[in-house]
Amino acid sequence: MYLASWYKKYNQQWWALPLVLPSLLLPLASWCNADTIMDGGRVFLVYMPLGLMTAFMLVFGWAALPGIIIALLVRYVPLKGEFAAILAAIHFLVPLTISWGGYRIFVPRRASVMFGAIKLTGHRMLWLVLVNAVTFLVIYQVGVFFGWYDDVSKVIPENPLHTRTLINFQAVLIGSLTAMPFSYFLIRMFRNPRFVFSFWSRMKAQIQPGVTRLEIALWAALVALLAGMLLAPVDDFSTIFTTDYTLTLILPLMLWGAMRFGFLFIITSWAVILTILCSGFHNYLPEYMGFQLHLAIASSCYAVFSVTIYLMAVITTRQRFLHSKASRVAFIDPVVQMPNLRALNRDLSRAPCSVLVFLRVPELELLGRNYGVQLRIQYKQQFNEYLRPLLAADEPVYHLSGHELAVRLNYDSYLERIESLDLRVKQFRFMWDGMPMQPQVGMSYCYVRPPVTHIYLLLGELSSMAELSLSTSKPESLQQQGSNPMQNAVRSKVAMMNRLQVAIDSGNFILMAQRIDGIRGDYYYEILLRMKGDHDGDIMFMPEAFLPVAHEFGLSSKIDAWVLEATLKFMDENRAQLPGSRFSINLTPASVGRLPFANEVKRLLSRYRIEPWQLIFEITESNSLTNFEQANATLTALQNMGCRVAIDDFGVGYASYARLKDISADILKIDGSFIRNILTSSLDYQIVDSICQLARMKKMQLVAEYVESEAVKAAVQNLGIDYIQGYLIGRPLLLEKLVERNTNT
């Protein structure tokens, strides 16, 4: 145990593993060389030692130099004597020092990371391969010039443009490019045996998804077949496929492996294949048929193949990694860092049967507006961590937009698990700046089977069921409650939304007007909106059928803008028939809460030459008027412009009197539910009387709605009502009919 700890602590010191390992591996690298005698001198097809020494520099840095020097001296002193050994040491050290120094200048950080990093590939091929090989050959050329080598051991002839020079230069390039990564892996394994497992896991991770063992076996069999044809001894049955022609067939196979099996697999395999092919080059490069030319061509093929395979493996592995990363990111929300709706759809499609649990936290929206979006993010993250102990590894919590979450459960024993999940959800306390919060969570669920082609509709139904769960305080099952009513409601809402959008774009609305008479003899008209049916002759849609949908999907302000412009255009076109006419237009809270609305009204009044006093804007007293300050500012701007403001349906909201204290308005319209029963209900009479007194204190005029009889008219007149509206005065008319009636009268 102590020895293992000591080795782990000191194995990278220059006097430890870097000092010993080069002497052990240099003979192996030299044994892998492939050389022959040509024109009276040695020529190499592949030269491995320089790549090995460069790998030592990559792993140990400058600490590898003492071990490299000792390894060279131990290797060459017995073979060639002391002078040749010292010369060999200098011959290796100068290129290694120059190439490693230049490499570290351009790569100051993480210079020794695993092979395959595309950012380092260019620097390594330039400095550790090309500059290394060129410097190595230049120094050798200098030695040849000064006569330091005997004729037999000369690797480079005196003429630097000789074919032997080209072949040997390519041999050094090939050896550096293939032996360096292979030796790097081997040295890392000696330094830390656990690197074997890391190497194996990385190699498997780089293989393209979908690759089978059969494909790898087929590739290996084809490579073995081509190698066997090349290494087969020449005899009477030899064909062109047993010559160097077959070398050209090696490249497509290696590119196939580079694109499918990843960088680590193909580089390691190519180093072994190349060593075997080069060691048996005499079998496919016969000496009696232009041996020198064939050797040069084979050497150039190996050099080009090595560079091509290396680059192709790096690029395709990197692209596969980026594609895999992009695929993973596509299924993770980048802000909340949780699986998203796309991941939910994928997981539902993969599982044979699932239970989809929908969690709705409506209060989270309000908390997010008050405390910022970070609260919603942290809530979902903490909620996810809190639920993890009850969920399996393949049952994540999914982030949905807004204040909703989803959980996919396996089908086994799901009812008991949903009960446990509901209990844990109710126990959850969210901590925000030391303050505990417990927003109410609605839960609904259903079981699904693939293919799931209706996920969005299904989530809409589950959302409605989760809303019901907020009032029942228990998980609601979509199957038990029945999905058909939910589906019909959702489909109806979506159909109405589409119908509304078409109506806004094409103007498929109808404007009607209902007369409002004043006690003093004046009058004005309230504009009422209807929507046309899908076909001519269809029944018109009343506002209560489409305005809630418009409000939910954010279309109400567009409808208000259409009504306003259509009314002003009508007034402009019929000013001769309706001189001095006044019209009242209803506004939704969305329009009143818009900052530029008052300026838009002013611009339209100027365009259609309508006086501001001819317009009355009615707003509904409602709790949906959330931005009260902005709404009040808009109403004040309209009043300053000369328009009048009326509060519609007063009395039906719980905050009516509180809002009346601060809101800026000129007219108060009492809701018809009080006026209708004023003769039979003393309570309604007292309510109307109190509203009248309050309006007089605010100096506001009063309008009574739903006046349908002379008795009711007399009663409201006695209470001091200023204007009367109802069927007694007149029913709603199309604007065209209104023009005809005024023309006839």
Secondary structure, DSSP 4 states (H G I P E B T S, - for coil): -HHHHHHHHHTTSTTSHHHHHHHHHHHHHHHT-EEEEETTEEEEEE--HHHHHHHHHHHHGGGGHHHHHHHHHHHHHHHH-HHHHHHHHHHHHHHHHHHHHHHHHH--SSTTPPTT-HHHHHHIIIIIIIIHHHHHHHHHHHHHHTT-S-TTT-SS-SSTTSHHHHHHHHHHHHHHHHHHHHHHHHHHHHH-TTHHHHHHHHHHHHSPTT--HHHHHHHHHHHHHHHHHHHSPP-TT--GGGSGGGHHHHHHHHHHHHHHH-HHHHHHHHHHHHHHHHHTHHHHS-TTTTHHHHHHHHHHHHHHHHHHHHHHHHHHHHHHHHHHHHHHHHTB-TTT-SB-HHHHHHHHHHSSSEEEEEEE-THHHHHHHHH-HHHHHHHHHHHHHHHGGGS-TT-PEEE-STTEEEEEEESTTHHHHHHHHHHHHHH--EEETTEEE----EEEEEEE-S----HHHHHHHHHHHHHHHHHHTS-EEHHHH-HHHHHHHHHHHHHHHHHHHHHHHHT-EEEEEEEEEETTS-EEEEEEEEE--SSTTPPPBPHHHHHHHHHHTT-HHHHHHHHHHHHHHHHHHTTTTSTT--EEEEE-HHHHT-TTHHHHHHHHHHHHT--GGGEEEEEE--TT---HHHHHHHHHHHHHHT-EEEEEEETSSTTHHHHHHH---SEEEEPHHHHTTTTT-HHHHHHHHHHHHHHHHTT-EEEE----SHHHHHHHHHTT--EEESTTT---EEHHHHHHHHHH-
